[in-house]
Amino acid sequence: MTEMSPARPTASRAALADAMELVASMRFAIALLTVICIASVIGTVVRQHEPMPNYVNQFGPFWAELFGHIGLYTVYSAWWFLLMLAFLVISTSLCIARHTPKILRELKTFKEGVREQSLQAFKHKALGHLELNPEAALQQINAWLAAHGWRARAQVRTGGVMIGARKGASHKLGYLAAHSAIVLICLGGLFDGDLVVRMMMWAQGKSVYTGADLNAMTAENRLGPGNPSFRANLFVPEGGQSAAALLNMPTGVVMQELPFEVELKKFIVEYYATGMPKLFASEIIIHDRENGTTRAATVKVNEPVSYRGLTLYQSSFEDGGSELKMRVRTLSAPVDADLSGRVGGNAALSSDGGTLGLEFTGLRVINVENLSGPNGANGDSATDVRKVDLVGRLEKHLGSGANVSGDKHLRNVGPSFSYKLRDASGQAREYNNYMLPLELEGHRVMLLGVRDTPAESFRYLRVPVDEQDGLEAWLALRRALADPVQRNRAARLYAEGATPTDKPQMLPQLEATAVRTLALFAGAEGLKAEAPAQGAVLGGLPALSEFIERDVPKEERPRVSEVLLRILNGSLFELHKLTQEQLGHPVPEAGPKTQAFMTQAVLSLSDAMFYPAPAVIQLSDFKQIQASVFQVTRAPGQTLVYLGAVLLIIGVFAMLYIRERRLWLWLDSAPGRPEQTRVRMALSSNRDSPDLNTEFDALKQHLLHEEA
């Protein structure tokens, strides 16, 4: 046992030396860089710090949870990414520490001790004679080399003089500069990342807040203004001020207190013709919390403002709590109600299925849409319902509100606002309604949008407006369609008008068919939709299509379809006349305008059977209040990153464009002619290139007086 004990420290030192050799090796650094680059690509492709439901919708429950555990949603603050950066810093620092002494020694050496016979082994070598004695030849060559940027040193030997010269030694300094740049950039990234914030939270006993109500945050969720490094978001509405920013962490948020308050006096935004923001800026006043001084400034995109070591960037803009005035219009009963709210606020909406939570989520004052189509922006493309595909037409009309082809015809179509309806189980749908009607394919329609998840695009219900650009006519028709008494009355009127005078016995049968057709269209037949998750009753044109496919022989379907659509059009027109008479309006007469309205009304009534809301909420007035989102940073690593970038440029330039060359010249007396000097010359370079041949020919011409 005593004989084996001395071997243990030796084995440990050998293992440690091997580990240090591996960490300091080039292959280890390259492997780390490769993995870091792959992780950075993932962090670029996968949107970071998004709500978890967005990832579930994108990847599915299993992969979303797996990717979350790995940290792909917070790549740049994940422990494994920071660990790789730390190892890269250590590896590169060890490489620098290992090679710097060697490089510094080589910068001082000229290798003038090379033997004369060794010069014969070089690729670029030459032999010449100078009509000077060796002393004069040495002086002439040294003077020429010094004048042309060569550093040289001579070694006097028995029988001659060996001159060692070098040029382009800064090539090796480029190696040190490039590797030092990697260390500085990684250190700057570590200092400006979440690592410092996490260390501060651990040292001060702080915790991440995971709730929804930010007003409930306590001192445990707040970091003081002395935090040495952070990158937070500051939300300030117009006319308001704030001194607390939010730090987004992987599992929640942390409040970062600032040494000053930011007051937003005015928010300025300008738009391109496409509706994209062209300029947004914030006129602010900074209130110092320590000395009470104020400073007015304007923050623009790419024009930040710095104050007391902190920098404010214009990050984005949001709604600051705009005031909304709305009108709630139920679809099944003639009940309207006025409603007031604020973006970000909540209300309640009563329905037959219970009370729904109403959440006001946004207001957009400018909406630029492409309104061109195959017939032009104002072209007439009215569709006869007798020629439509009963099933395929539904998807087209529930598509995008501006789902048209052809040349672009961009136009601001006015404000829109969005809200969510949340049921008792917590499930919510998002709605987006335009305030003003749009003209699409020659018809003025109101767009009512809906989507089930934020990952989807809005599907729009196109509702035709009346001559006053209102929804009264369509809503009256929709409400009457839900009333069996009014449906039966309209069916009776249609049957009376459509029954031939010479065949009065057809009246009961025609009336019964009209009643059944309207009931199917209104979804009152009790047939359930194919999407049980919605729990909606199947109605509209798909209900007629299903009835025909189920109960009508295949050879009779075209004729029966045409008959049912004719009965449907006639019955709905009678229902429209009844509702207009009840509203005190003139009874509509048959004509092109009425035909165009009824065509769109039939299609929109069919689509409305799939509109998953008991009421339409119309925006009647608003007062816009905007807010700025500033990114507030204290970045001590920024200087390191900038210095690293400069060193990286210098280092890469030096390594790629500067060639190190070494030149040796052996001078001795020519045999039998002491007044003549024989010169043997050789040249080497760290990188061979065609230019090296040209340079060597020029050296022979100038030093040996040979023709190139």
LINRATA-V717112 format. One line per field, one symbol per residue. phi: phi as a letter, one per 30 degrees, with the letter a starting at -180 (. if undefined). psi: psi as a letter, one per 40 degrees, with the letter a starting at -180 (. if undefined). A space follows every 10 residues. Layout:
BEGIN
phi->???
psi->???
END
This chain:
BEGIN
phi->.ddddddddd dddddddddd dddddddddd dddddddddd dddddddchd deedddddcj dddddddddd jddbedcddd dddddddddd ddddddddcd eddddddccc hddddddddd dddcbabbbc dbdedddddd dddddddcic cbbcbdbdjl bcccbbaidd eddddddddd dddddddddd dccddddddd dddcidbdcc dccddddcdd cbcdddedaa bbcccbdeic babbcccdce clbbdcdcda ccccdaccbb bdddjddcab bbcbbccddc cidbbdabcb dibdbcahic bccddabbdc jddbbbbcbd ccbdbbbdbc abejcbabbd bddkccdccd cabcdcbcbd cdadcidcdc bdcdddcddd cddddddcdd dbdbcjddbd adcjdbbbab ccdddjdbcc bbcddcdccb hibdbccbca bdbddcddcc dccdcddchc cedddddddd ddcddddddd dddddddcdd ddbdddeddd dddddddddd ddicdidddd cdddicddbi dddddddddd cceedcdedd eddddddddd dddddddddd dddicdddcd lddddddddd dddddddddc ddbdacccdc aabdbcbccc ccbbbddddd dddddddddd dddddccccd bbbbbccbdd eibddcccbc bbbbbdbdae dddddddddd ddcchcdd
psi->dddddddddd dddddddddd dddeiddddd dddddddddd dddddhhifi idddddddei dddddddddd feefdeeidd dddddddddd dddddddded dddddddeie feeiidddde eidhiihiih fiiddddddd dddddddfeh hihihhihea hhhhiiifee dddddddddd dddddddddd deaedddddd dddefiihhe idhdeeiade ehiieehdhi hihhhhihei iiehihhhid eaihhhiiei ihhhdhhhhi iideeihdhh ihhihhhhed eeiihiihhi hegihihfei hhihdaiihf fihihihhhi deighiiihi ahheaiaihi ideahihhhh dihhdhhhih eiadeideih fihheeeihd ddddddeeai dfgiiaihgh iheaiiiiii hhadeehiih ihhidiiihh fehhihhhii idieeiihhh hhhiiadefi eddddddddd dehddddddd dddddddehi degeeedddd dddddddddd defeeehiie gdddfihhaa dddddddddd ehideedddd dddddddddd dddddddddd ddeeiihiih iddddddddd ddddddddee hfieihhhhd iihhhiiihi hhihgdeddd dddddddddd ddddddehhh ihhhhhhihh hegdeihhhh iihiiehhid dddddddddd dddefih.
END
